[in-house]
Amino acid sequence: MSLSAEKLSPLALAYIGDAVYELAVREYVLSRSPVYNKELHRRTVELVRAERQSDLYQRLAGMLSEQEQSVLRRGRNARSGHQPPHTTVAAYRRATGVEALIGWLYLKGEQEKLNLIFEQLFSGDKEQEK
């Protein structure tokens, strides 16, 4: 199966990006310390929360091409009709932008750029700094 990043809606890109993001986080958490399931889950949830993705949105600005910034904005501006229960609408929308960008990069095979984005995410990991 082959999906075209150019033909998918921002929300479809975010759907794919969410899975790629979650897998990267799970691999990262396991690489730090394969501890008990409860701790793995806690660390993963901490890193996949919309607030964390919203923070990442802010840090990505200077490292994206114009086309990547466009995908990020389109994802942020997409209306899912979902009201997030534990975050602000603005943070949720920025998180959707990040997921759309990750999905787009993944489908384009841009692994190097994905690695840079995940480095940004994990560089702010408080648990890593301990």
N, C-alpha and C positions, 0 to 999 in steps of 0.2 A: 504494500500500500504506500502510495506517495501523496503527501499533502503539499499543496503549494502555499507557502507563507503569504504570498501576494493576494491570494484569492479568499483567504479566511477573514472573517470579521474580527474586530478587536477582542470581542468576548470569546470567540473560538480560540484565538491565539492565547488568551489568558487561561483558558481551560487546559490547553496543552502545557503552557508555561507553569501553571500551578503544580502539575505532576513532575515536571523537570526540576523545579525549585525544591519540592518536597524530597525528591530522591537525592539531590545534592546535599540537602541538610541532613538527611538520615545517614548518608555516607560520611559526612563530616563528623557527626556526633559519634558514630561508631568508631571512627579513626582516633578520636580523642581518648576514649575509654569505653570498651564494651561492658558497661555496667548493667545492673538489673533493669528489667523492662520499665518499671515505674520511673526510674531516673532517665532512661533513654527517651521516654515519652515526654517528660517534663522539659528536657533540654530541646527536643524537637519543637514542641509547641512554642517555647520561648522564641525560637528562631523563625518560625513560620507565621507568627502573628502579623496582622495587618499593620500594626504600628511599626514593627521592625522593617517590613517591606516599604512602608512610607518613609522611614528614615533613609533607607537605601535609595529611594527615588531622589531624594535631595542630593545625595553624594554622587550620583551618576552623571549629573548635568555636564560636567566638564570633560567627560571621557567618551561621549557619544557623538557619532556622526550626525549630520542633519537628518538623514533617513531614519536612523535609530531614534533620534529625538521625536520625530514625527510619529513613529510607532508607539513610543512611550506616551505621548500626548493623546493619540487616538484611543489608547487603552484607558487612560485616565478619564477621558471624556465620554466613554461608552456608558450607557445607562443599563444596568442589569435589572433594575426593578427590585433589587434585594436591599433590605435595610439591615445593616450589620448590628448585631446585638451588643457587642462589647467594645465598639470603637466608633470614632466619628465617621460621618459620611466622607469627609475630605480624605482622611487617612485610608479608608477603604478604597476610594477611587484611585489614589496614588498607588496603592498596593496592586490594584487591577492593572494599572499602567505598567508596573514592573513585571507582573506575570505575563502580560501581552508581549512585552519586549523579549522576555526570556523564551517564550513560545516561538516568536518570530526568529530569533537567533538560532534556536534549536533546529527549527525546520529548514533554515538556510545552511545549516552545518557549520555555524560560526563558533566552534568550540573554544577557540582562543579568547574571543570576546566574552563568552559565558564564563570562562575561568577568571577573567579580570573582574567581572561583576560579582562572582562568588567570593573572590578575595576581598572585595570591598565589604561584603556582608559579614564575612567571618573576621575581618580585622577589628570589628567593634564588639567582638564576643567577650563579654566580661568573664565568663568561665575559663576562656583560653588564657586570659591574662593572669589568672591565679597561679 
